[in-house]
Amino acid sequence: MDAVGIDIGTGSIRMYHDNNVLYIPITTIYGKKFITQSSFEIYNNLLELLDIYDFNFESIAICATCSQVVLEKIDIDGVIYLTPYNLNKDIESDVLLWMDNSPIEQCKELNNIVNDEILKQIGGKFVPELGLPKLKLLNDCISSNLVVFELYDFMSYLLKYSYQEINGKKIIPYIKPDNFKIGYALDGSVKGWSDEFLKKLDIDIEIGRSEIKGDKLLPIGYPVGKMHNRNIVIAHGCIDCYGGWFNNVQVSSSSSSSSSSSSSSSSSSSSSSSSSSSSSSSSSSSSSSSSSSSSSSSSSSSSLNSVTMVAGTSTCFIYNSSIKNYIQNTWGPYELGKQGEFVYEFGQPATGKLYEVILGKDFNFDQAEVQVEKLEKEHNKSIHELIKGYFYYGDIFGNRSPLQDPEMSEMIIDNNNSILPRILHNDDDEDTSKLIKYILIMEFLVFQTKSLLEPLIVDKLVIVGSQAKNKRFLRLLNLITGIDVEIGDNDDYEVGSEEVARGAFLLARLGKLISTNHDYTTAYNEVIKDNKSKKMELNTQHKQVTKEILTKKYEIFKDMINVQRKYRNLMNNVGGGV
């Protein structure tokens, strides 16, 4: 069975097919008003990739960033069509990118009027990067004559219905979907909210969707139709972090023995097929290390009580559990696919991006590791001991989890010792300064990860995305959290760069099986049966002293949070707003 998986990330679109991954870059526009992309740049890149294989495959699924595509209804000779609505003037910019944080006031309003049951599902309150506040902003400040799609779903819609160009204007067929009657959107996004709920928020914008029929959100991988003029099944996609999760999720013991008894069965009507009751609701390091870091035999345990850490430009954590419950400061629970298995999501908005902002796009991680090891050997101390007097807190784009505080920002306490220089305002030793910043960023990300995992029962931490290549990062995660660290263990893709695209590929296979009358749970278990991960045996030099230093630094990390919020509250209570 031949399938294609598509991963639309922040910086590129990737295609997984026949154990190969191809990619094309994507342009991001940092406009005066919004951070955007162009849906048709992305779509044309997608068609270019698919054409490489002459569309010779049976099914396709798309995962993408949690961004929204903004379209406008237009009337041509009495027929309604859709056309891209450009958010930044004089440039194609109809994709409101996930990292845009414009709807600050809309967040405040939603947090005051949305009921507690829904707020619990997004960790307690909305933050500006979520889709619903952006939808409210578009409705209040631009127009209600819009149709908004999830990015992954709009690509499926275009594959299904195609488009034409008239007088330089892209014209897309408008097929009015059924309104959702029950359920929620995943992760505070847009697809899945009931029409009644949106009306209570005075949101009149229509939510577009690829499947048209049905009163609640479909499970991932369920067929939504076929490609325009082609006999290729389109499977229901998802936000990219869930694609990375699906690439590594393993069959749970509770479902492997009697999958056919599940009520998530194949149905001729999509309106009765969904098992998603509550979900109806790279630039990073690729460093090497000379320290020992081998892997043991593959893990075949269940994914329940595991966390998948999708660590690329940002980091999303997916927690698997058989228990349905609200967890403070965490999004969920969602039944994404099979009934009785729940996922929770939380994350850090800038991780790989943090390295890029602080160190630059051209920072050489491999060379940095060589230089760090040289320092360690020269002084017979770990780098963490050498920089123990430097402290860094790095929420440059605000805090998504666990604080849900968009006002959080950077803090740094510099140092100037007999071995290493200060890192602020230092042009004399810029290379060493960057090395220190590199390690400080990594320490911060590990501390934040520890703080996110502490409230949960976690048996293992599976790392996917570009940061899975960084052996030092993996060692620190294991050392500081005390949790087994695993990476994907599949021979047909490279760990650290292709997991989301392969996850989409598995969803495409799932859609094809369901289209041939397999019930959902049996098909689901079939496509993930070969997923496995391997535990990393991570030996750390100077382990005891490093752990002691970082344990104390973790307390300082928590104190820096409290102090920053204290200072900001003091200043917010005096003078005017800024």
C-alpha positions in Angstrom: 0.0 0.0 0.0 1.6 3.3 -1.2 1.0 6.4 0.9 2.3 10.0 1.2 2.7 11.9 4.4 3.0 15.7 4.4 4.5 17.8 7.2 4.0 21.6 6.9 6.4 23.1 9.4 7.2 26.7 10.1 10.2 26.7 7.8 9.6 24.0 5.2 7.1 21.5 3.8 8.3 17.9 3.9 7.0 14.9 2.0 7.5 11.3 3.3 7.1 8.6 0.6 8.8 5.3 -0.1 11.1 5.8 2.9 12.4 9.1 1.5 11.8 12.6 2.7 11.9 15.6 0.3 11.4 19.2 1.3 10.9 22.7 0.0 11.4 25.9 2.1 8.4 28.1 3.1 8.5 31.9 3.4 7.4 33.6 6.7 6.4 37.3 6.5 6.9 39.4 9.6 4.5 42.2 8.8 3.6 45.3 10.6 0.4 43.7 11.9 0.7 40.0 11.7 3.2 37.1 11.3 1.9 35.3 8.2 2.6 32.9 5.3 0.9 32.3 2.0 -1.4 29.3 1.6 -0.8 29.1 -2.1 3.0 29.2 -1.8 2.6 26.2 0.5 0.0 24.5 -1.8 2.1 25.0 -4.9 5.1 23.6 -3.1 2.9 20.6 -2.1 1.9 20.0 -5.7 5.5 20.2 -6.8 6.5 17.6 -4.3 3.6 15.3 -5.3 4.4 15.7 -8.9 7.9 14.2 -8.3 6.2 10.8 -7.9 3.7 11.6 -10.6 0.9 11.3 -8.0 1.5 7.5 -8.0 0.2 6.7 -4.5 -3.1 5.6 -3.0 -3.6 7.9 0.0 -2.3 11.1 1.6 -2.5 12.9 4.9 -1.3 16.3 6.0 0.0 17.6 9.3 0.7 21.3 9.8 1.5 23.9 12.3 -1.5 25.1 14.3 -2.0 28.1 12.0 -5.2 29.4 10.4 -6.0 30.1 6.8 -8.1 33.2 6.3 -10.4 33.3 3.2 -13.0 35.8 2.0 -16.4 35.0 0.4 -16.9 36.6 -3.0 -19.9 36.5 -5.4 -19.3 35.8 -9.0 -22.5 35.8 -11.1 -24.6 34.8 -8.2 -22.3 31.9 -7.1 -20.3 32.2 -3.8 -16.5 31.4 -4.0 -13.6 31.7 -1.6 -10.5 33.7 -2.2 -7.4 34.3 0.0 -7.7 37.3 2.4 -4.3 38.9 2.8 -3.6 40.0 6.3 -0.5 42.1 5.5 -0.8 44.7 2.7 0.5 44.1 -0.8 1.7 40.6 -0.2 0.1 37.1 -0.2 -0.4 36.6 3.5 -3.6 34.7 4.2 -2.0 32.2 6.8 -2.1 33.6 10.3 1.0 31.8 11.7 0.9 30.0 15.0 3.6 32.2 16.5 1.6 35.4 16.0 0.6 36.8 19.4 -1.7 39.7 18.2 -5.0 38.9 20.0 -4.0 40.0 23.5 -7.3 41.8 24.2 -9.4 39.0 22.8 -7.7 36.6 25.2 -8.7 38.8 28.1 -12.3 38.9 26.9 -12.5 35.1 26.3 -11.0 34.3 29.7 -13.8 36.4 31.2 -16.7 35.0 29.3 -15.9 31.3 28.5 -17.2 28.8 31.0 -14.8 27.0 33.4 -15.3 23.6 31.8 -13.8 24.8 28.5 -11.1 26.8 30.2 -10.0 23.7 32.2 -9.5 22.0 28.8 -6.9 24.6 27.8 -5.1 24.6 31.1 -7.1 27.4 32.7 -7.0 30.3 30.2 -6.5 31.3 26.6 -3.1 32.6 25.5 -2.6 34.7 22.3 -1.1 32.0 20.1 -4.2 29.9 20.3 -6.6 29.8 17.3 -9.8 30.8 19.0 -8.5 34.2 20.2 -7.2 34.8 16.7 -10.6 33.9 15.3 -12.2 36.4 17.7 -9.7 39.1 16.5 -10.5 38.5 12.9 -14.2 38.6 13.6 -14.0 41.8 15.7 -11.4 43.8 13.7 -11.6 42.7 10.1 -14.8 41.1 8.9 -17.3 38.4 9.6 -17.6 37.6 5.9 -14.7 35.3 6.3 -14.1 31.5 6.3 -11.3 30.3 8.4 -9.6 26.8 8.1 -7.0 25.0 10.0 -3.9 25.0 7.8 -3.7 21.2 7.5 -7.4 21.0 6.7 -7.3 23.7 4.0 -4.6 21.9 2.2 -6.9 18.8 2.2 -9.7 21.0 1.0 -7.7 22.3 -1.9 -6.6 18.7 -2.8 -10.2 17.7 -2.8 -11.8 20.6 -4.7 -8.9 22.3 -6.5 -9.1 26.0 -7.6 -9.0 28.2 -10.6 -7.4 31.6 -11.4 -9.5 34.4 -12.9 -8.0 37.8 -13.7 -5.1 37.0 -11.4 -7.4 36.1 -8.5 -7.4 32.6 -7.0 -11.0 31.3 -6.9 -11.8 28.3 -4.7 -15.2 26.4 -4.7 -17.3 27.2 -1.6 -19.0 24.1 -0.2 -20.9 25.1 2.9 -20.3 22.5 5.7 -22.6 21.2 8.3 -22.3 23.0 11.6 -20.6 21.2 14.4 -23.2 20.6 17.1 -21.2 19.0 19.9 -17.6 19.0 21.1 -14.5 21.2 21.2 -11.5 22.1 19.1 -8.1 20.6 20.0 -5.7 22.9 21.8 -8.0 25.9 21.7 -7.8 26.0 17.9 -10.7 26.6 15.6 -12.0 23.4 14.0 -14.4 21.5 16.3 -16.2 24.3 18.2 -20.0 24.0 18.0 -21.9 26.7 16.1 -23.8 27.5 19.3 -20.6 28.1 21.3 -19.2 30.4 18.6 -22.4 32.4 18.5 -22.3 32.9 22.3 -18.9 34.6 21.7 -20.3 36.8 19.0 -18.2 35.1 16.4 -20.0 34.9 13.0 -17.0 33.8 11.0 -17.6 30.4 9.4 -15.1 27.5 10.1 -14.3 25.7 6.9 -13.5 22.0 6.9 -12.5 19.3 4.4 -15.1 16.7 5.2 -18.2 18.9 4.9 -20.6 16.4 6.6 -20.8 15.4 10.3 -21.7 17.2 13.5 -18.4 16.6 15.4 -14.7 16.4 14.8 -13.5 13.3 13.0 -10.8 11.1 14.5 -7.3 11.5 12.9 -6.8 9.4 9.8 -10.4 9.0 8.9 -11.1 9.5 5.2 -12.5 12.9 4.2 -12.8 12.3 0.5 -10.6 11.9 -2.6 -8.2 14.1 -4.5 -9.8 16.2 -7.3 -9.9 14.0 -10.5 -7.8 11.3 -8.9 -8.6 8.1 -7.0 -6.4 9.0 -4.0 -7.8 8.9 -0.5 -7.4 12.0 1.7 -7.1 11.1 5.4 -8.1 13.6 8.1 -4.9 15.3 9.2 -4.0 17.1 12.4 -1.7 19.6 14.0 1.9 18.7 13.4 2.8 17.8 17.0 0.2 15.0 16.9 1.8 13.7 13.7 5.1 13.4 15.6 3.3 11.6 18.4 1.5 9.2 16.0 4.8 8.3 14.5 5.9 6.9 17.9 2.7 5.9 19.6 2.5 2.2 20.3 -0.3 -0.3 20.7 -1.5 -0.3 24.3 -2.1 -3.7 25.9 -5.7 -2.8 26.6 -6.5 -2.5 22.9 -4.2 -5.0 21.2 -6.2 -8.1 22.2 -9.7 -7.1 21.2 -9.5 -4.2 18.8 -12.5 -5.2 16.8 -14.9 -4.7 19.7 -14.3 -1.0 19.6 -17.1 1.3 18.8 -14.8 3.4 16.6 -15.8 1.4 13.6 -15.9 2.2 9.9 -19.1 3.8 8.8 -20.5 5.0 5.5 -21.4 8.3 7.1 -18.8 10.5 8.6 -21.3 12.1 10.9 -21.5 8.8 12.8 -17.9 7.8 12.6 -16.1 10.0 15.1 -14.6 8.5 18.2 -13.3 11.8 19.3 -15.8 12.7 22.0 -13.8 15.2 23.9 -11.7 16.3 21.0 -14.5 17.1 18.9 -12.9 19.1 20.7 14.4 23.7 12.4 16.5 25.2 13.3 17.9 23.5 16.3 20.8 21.6 17.6 22.2 18.6 15.8 25.3 18.2 17.9 27.5 15.2 18.5 29.4 14.3 21.5 32.3 12.1 22.3 30.7 11.0 25.5 29.3 7.5 25.5 25.7 7.5 24.1 24.6 4.2 22.8 21.1 2.7 22.7 19.7 -0.4 24.2 17.2 -2.8 22.6 14.0 -1.3 21.3 11.2 -0.6 23.7 7.9 -2.5 23.0 6.0 -1.1 26.0 2.6 0.6 25.7 2.5 4.4 25.1 0.3 4.9 28.1 1.9 7.1 30.8 4.5 8.2 28.2 5.3 11.7 27.0 6.2 12.4 23.4 8.3 15.6 23.2 8.1 17.0 19.7 11.1 19.4 19.8 11.8 21.5 16.8 11.2 25.3 16.3 8.9 25.1 19.4 8.3 22.1 21.6 5.0 20.3 22.1 4.5 17.6 24.7 1.9 14.9 24.2 1.0 12.9 27.3 -0.7 9.6 26.9 -3.0 8.2 29.6 -6.0 5.9 30.0 -7.3 8.3 32.6 -9.7 11.1 31.6 -9.2 14.0 33.9 -8.3 17.7 33.8 -4.6 18.4 34.6 -3.8 21.9 35.7 -2.0 24.1 33.2 -2.3 21.3 30.5 -4.5 21.1 27.4 -6.9 18.2 27.3 -8.1 15.5 27.7 -8.7 14.7 24.0 -9.7 11.4 22.4 -7.7 12.0 19.3 -8.2 8.6 17.8 -9.2 5.4 19.7 -11.8 5.5 22.4 -10.6 5.2 25.9 -7.1 6.6 25.2 -6.6 10.2 26.0 -3.9 12.7 25.1 -2.9 15.9 26.9 -0.8 18.6 25.3 1.4 21.3 26.7 4.5 23.1 25.4 7.2 25.7 25.0 6.7 28.3 22.3 10.3 28.9 21.5 13.0 26.2 21.8 14.8 25.6 18.5 13.7 29.2 17.8 15.4 30.3 21.0 18.8 29.0 19.8 18.3 30.8 16.5 17.3 34.2 18.1 20.2 34.2 20.6 22.9 32.5 18.6 22.0 33.2 15.0 20.8 31.0 12.1 24.4 30.1 11.2 25.4 28.8 14.6 27.4 25.5 14.2 26.2 23.1 16.9 28.6 20.4 16.1 31.6 22.8 16.3 30.2 24.2 19.5 30.3 20.7 21.0 33.9 20.3 20.0 34.8 23.6 21.7 32.8 22.7 24.8 34.6 19.4 25.2 37.9 21.2 24.7 37.1 23.5 27.6 36.0 20.6 29.8 39.2 18.6 29.1 41.4 21.7 29.6 39.9 22.4 33.1 38.9 18.9 34.0 35.4 20.2 34.9 32.0 19.9 33.2 30.8 22.9 31.3 28.0 23.2 33.8 30.5 23.6 36.7 32.4 26.2 34.6 29.3 28.3 34.0 27.6 27.7 37.4 27.7 31.5 38.1 25.6 32.3 35.0 21.8 32.2 35.1 19.4 32.4 32.2 15.6 32.3 31.8 14.4 32.4 28.2 10.7 32.8 27.6 11.3 35.2 24.7 7.8 34.6 23.3 6.0 34.4 26.6 5.1 31.3 28.5 2.6 28.7 27.1 3.0 26.1 29.8 2.7 25.9 32.8 2.2 29.6 33.4 0.1 30.6 30.4 1.6 34.1 30.8 2.4 36.0 27.6 4.2 38.7 29.6 7.0 36.3 30.6 10.3 37.2 28.9 14.1 36.8 29.3 16.2 37.2 32.4 20.0 36.9 32.7 22.5 37.1 35.5 26.0 37.5 34.0 29.3 36.4 35.4 32.9 37.2 34.9 35.2 34.7 36.5 38.9 33.8 36.1 38.2 31.3 33.3 35.2 32.5 31.3 34.2 36.0 30.2 30.9 37.9 30.8 28.4 37.4 28.0 26.6 40.7 28.0 28.3 43.5 26.0 31.3 41.4 25.2 32.8 41.9 21.7 36.3 40.7 22.8 35.5 37.0 23.1 32.3 36.5 21.2 32.9 32.8 20.4 33.3 31.8 24.0 30.3 34.0 24.9 28.2 32.1 22.4 29.3 28.8 23.8 28.1 29.9 27.3 24.8 31.0 25.9 24.4 27.7 24.0 24.7 25.7 27.3 22.6 28.2 29.2 19.8 27.9 26.7 20.0 24.1 27.0 19.9 24.3 30.8 16.8 26.5 30.6 15.0 24.1 28.3 15.8 21.2 30.5 14.6 23.0 33.6 11.4 24.0 31.9 10.8 20.4 30.8 11.3 19.2 34.3 8.8 21.7 35.7 6.3 20.5 33.1 6.7 16.8 33.8 6.7 17.0 37.6 2.9 16.9 38.1 2.5 13.8 35.8 3.1 10.1 36.2 5.6 9.5 33.4 7.3 6.2 32.6 9.3 7.4 29.6 10.1 10.5 27.6 10.2 9.9 23.8 12.0 12.7 21.9 11.3 13.5 18.3 12.2 16.5 16.1 15.5 18.1 15.4 16.5 18.4 19.1 16.5 14.6 19.3 19.9 14.7 17.5 21.5 16.6 20.4 23.1 14.0 22.7 24.1 16.5 25.3 20.4 17.6 25.5 19.2 14.0 25.9 21.8 13.4 28.6 20.7 16.4 30.6 17.0 15.5 30.3 17.7 12.1 31.7 20.0 13.4 34.4 17.7 16.2 35.6 14.2 14.5 35.2 15.3 11.0 36.2 13.0 9.7 33.4 14.1 7.2 30.8 14.8 9.0 27.5 14.0 7.3 24.2 14.1 8.2 20.6 12.4 6.6 17.6 13.8 3.3 16.4 12.8 2.8 12.8 15.1 1.9 10.0 13.2 3.8 7.3 13.7 7.3 8.5 16.3 9.6 10.1 15.6 10.3 13.8 15.3 14.0 14.4 14.0 15.4 11.2 11.3 13.2 9.6 9.0 12.0 12.4 6.1 14.3 11.7 6.1 13.5 7.9 6.2 9.8 8.7 3.4 10.2 11.2 1.3 11.8 8.4 2.3 8.8 6.2 0.9 6.5 8.8 -2.3 8.5 9.0 -2.6 8.2 5.2 -2.3 4.4 5.5 -5.0 4.5 8.2 -7.3 6.4 5.9 -6.8 3.9 3.1 -7.5 0.9 5.3 -10.7 2.5 6.6 -11.8 3.3 3.0 -11.6 -0.5 2.3 -14.0 -1.3 5.2 -11.6 -1.9 8.0 -13.0 -0.8 11.3 -11.2 2.2 12.8 -9.4 0.6 15.8 -8.2 -2.5 13.9 -6.8 -0.2 11.2 -5.3 2.1 13.8 -3.5 -0.7 15.5 -2.4 -2.2 12.2 -0.6 1.0 11.0 1.2 1.6 14.3 2.2 -2.0 15.0 5.8 -1.5 13.9 6.3 1.8 15.9 9.0 1.4 18.5 11.5 3.5 20.4 14.8 2.8 21.9 16.1 3.8 25.3 19.2 5.9 25.3 22.0 4.8 27.5 23.4 8.2 28.4 26.6 8.3 30.3 27.5 11.7 31.7 31.0 12.8 32.7 31.3 14.5 36.0 27.7 13.2 36.6 27.5 13.7 40.4 28.8 17.3 40.5 26.8 18.2 37.4 23.6 16.9 38.9 24.3 18.7 42.2 24.9 22.0 40.4 21.9 21.7 38.1 19.6 20.7 41.0 20.5 23.9 42.7 20.2 25.9 39.5 16.7 24.5 39.1 15.7 26.1 42.3 17.1 29.4 41.0 15.1 28.8 37.8 11.9 28.7 39.8 12.9 31.7 41.8 13.6 33.7 38.6 10.0 33.0 37.5 8.6 34.2 40.8 10.8 37.3 40.9 10.0 38.3 37.3 6.3 38.0 37.9 6.7 39.9 41.2 8.5 42.8 39.5 6.1 42.9 36.6 3.1 43.0 39.0 4.7 45.9 41.0 5.2 47.9 37.8 1.7 47.1 36.4 0.2 48.7 39.5 1.8 52.1 38.9 1.7 54.5 36.1 0.0 53.9 32.7 0.1 50.9 30.5 2.9 50.3 28.1 
